[in-house]
Amino acid sequence: MENLVFVHDMKSEPYTTSDIVSEYSGVSYKRVRELITRHFNDFEQLGGFSFEWSKPSKGSKGGRPHRIYHLTETHVTFLFSLLDNTPQVVKFNLLIAKAFKELKERVAEQQQEITNKNILLERNKQINKDLGQVIHEYLPDNPYAYSNYHTLAYITVTGYTPSKLRNIYHVQNAQEALTNEQLDEFERVKQAIASLIMIGQPYKIIKQAVSIAK
């Protein structure tokens, strides 16, 4: 059902197309487009909808292009009310309803995951600040401490340096390459590093400690 319903981006409403409705419902492309044209104002009252122009299939000699309407779930529901309830139409009505439901659930899960990651990133900004403050206070004469300890945290969690993560995942901030689980672990490692710095442990001991804890 992944090829029945689409979404432009995470913030837009899922849609199907008039050609998909025609193909799976057994109603001709011409009939579907005629219904949309005839009831255009009614469709627009349910929310504005866009369209694209069809393109000749590969290897064909072309043909007259036609409008392919992008229909939201509300548009599709109204369109089905204009069609005869043939067995094929009824079957596709159920199929497309499930497809819309599944896509909306996937989008909601992705949005929640992004929200959770943003929360973790914001929380880690404070942890970064706290670790930076600890380094500034306890290791003021070591110009490499900040870089060394943050690199240690990244390597402990991912096995990669921040520079390597940025290159692999094409991000500006290495934290953006971490999963939610890794962000949680990253926070714990930095907290451990800060605590060990405050009790006077040297880099070698701290590196061994966080590696064993991992």
N, C-alpha and C positions, 0 to 999 in steps of 0.2 A: 504493500500500500504506500510505499515511500514515493512512488512515481505518480501518485494521484493528487497530492496536496503539497504545496510549497510555501516558503516564506522568504520575503526579500531580506529581512534582517530580524534581529531579536526583538525589535520594537514594533514591527509591522504585523498586521493581521494575516493569518494563513489564508491561502486562496487556492482554487483549482482553476481550470480554464474551460471555456465553452467547447473547445475541441475534445477535451477529455470527457466531458459530460456526454457529448455526442457519441464518441467512440464506445463508451461503456454502457450507455443507456439504450443504444440501438436506434436513437433518433438522429435523423440526418443533420449534418452540419448546417445546411441551409435552414432547416426548420428551427434549430436552436437559435441561430442568429436572428431569424425573423421574429421570434418571440421576444428576444431581448430588445430588438429595435422597436417593436410595437409597444412594449411596456417599458421603454427606456426611462421615462420619468418616474415610474413606480420603483424601478430598480435603484435609481439615484436617491430616492427617499430612504432607502435602506443603507445608504452609504455610497459615496462616490467610488467608482471602480475604473480601473485603467484597462488598456488593451495593448496588444502588440500586433505587428503585421506578420502573417505567415511567410515562411521562406520555402522555396522549392526544395524538395528532398534531393539528396545527393544522387547524381546520375540521371535525374529527370530532365525533361526539356523545359522545365519552368511551369508556368501556369499563372493564372491571375491570383495575386495575393488577396487574402481576406483578413478581416479583423479577428483576432483571438482575444476574447474578453477574459479578464481576470475576475473571478467570482469568489466572494467571501462565502462563508458558511451560510450567512443570512440570505445572500443572493441565491445560492443554490437551493435553499429551502423554498424560496418563493418560486424559482424556476420549476421545481418539481410540482408545485401546485398547478402549473400551467400545462403539464404533460399528462398524457393518459397513463393510468396505472397498469401498464403491461407488466408481465412477470420480470422482464429484463430491467425495466425502470425501477421496480420495487427492489430488486436485488441490488442494483447499483446505488439506490438511495441509502440502503443499509451500509454498503461498502464504503461510500464516501463519508458517511457520518462517522464511522469507525476511524477512517483515515484522518479526519479533522481532529477527532478526540485524541488520537495517538500523537499527532504532531504537536498539538497544544500542550500535551503533557510533557513531551520532550523539551519543548521551548521553555516551559515553566521550570523544569529541572535544571536546564542550562542557566537560566536567569538566576535561580537560587544559588547555583554553584558560583556564579560570578559575584553575586552579592556576598556570599560567605568569604570568597577570596578577597574581595575589597575590604571586608571587615578585618580579616587577618593581616592584610597589608598595612592598614591604618594602625593596627595594634603593634605590628612589628616596627613601624616608624618610631613609636614611643620606646620600644625595646632597644632599637638602634641608638636612639638618643641616650637612653640610660647607660648602655654599654659604652658609648662614646664619652659620656660624662665620667664614668668609672675610669676609663683609660686616661682621660685628661687629668683626672685628680690623682691617680695612683702611679701613672707612668708618664709624667709630663716631659721627661727628657728623652723619651723614645719616639722618634718621628715615624717609625715604621709600625708601631704597635697597633694602631687602628686598622691599617690594611692587613697586617698579619693575622690578627685575631678574627676579623670578619672573613678573610679567606679560609681560615681554619674552620669556621662554622659552616661555610658553604661546602668545603671538601668533606667534612664529617657527615653532612646530610645527603649530599648528592654524588660525591666522588669527583666533582669538578670545581675548578676555580671560578670566580665570578666572570672573568674574561671569557673562559671557555663556554660558560652557560649563555652569555650574551651572543656569542658567535653561533652556537648551535641553534638557539631558539629565536635569533634575530630580534632581540629586545634591547632596550636601552638600560633597563634596570634588571640586574640578575634575579631579583626576587620575583619578577613577573614570570620567570621560567619555572617557578616551583609550583607543585600541586598544593592543594589545601592541606594534605597530610604532611607534606614536606615543610610548609610554612609553620605548622604547629611544632614540628620537630626543630626547625630552625630557631624558633623562639626559645625553646627549652635549652638548646645548646648555648645560645648567647647568654641566657640567664646564668647557666652553669659557669661559663667563662668569666662573666662579671663577678660572680661570687668567689671564684678561685683567685682572681686578680686581687680582690679586696683582702684576702687572707695571706697575700704575699707569695703565692706560688709562681714559679718561673714558667716561661712559655713551654719548655720541654715537658714539665709535669702536667700542665694544663692540657697539652695535646694528647698525652697518654690517657689522662682522665676522661676526656670527652670521647676518645676513640673506644675505650673500654665500656663506657656507659652506652654507647651506640650499639 
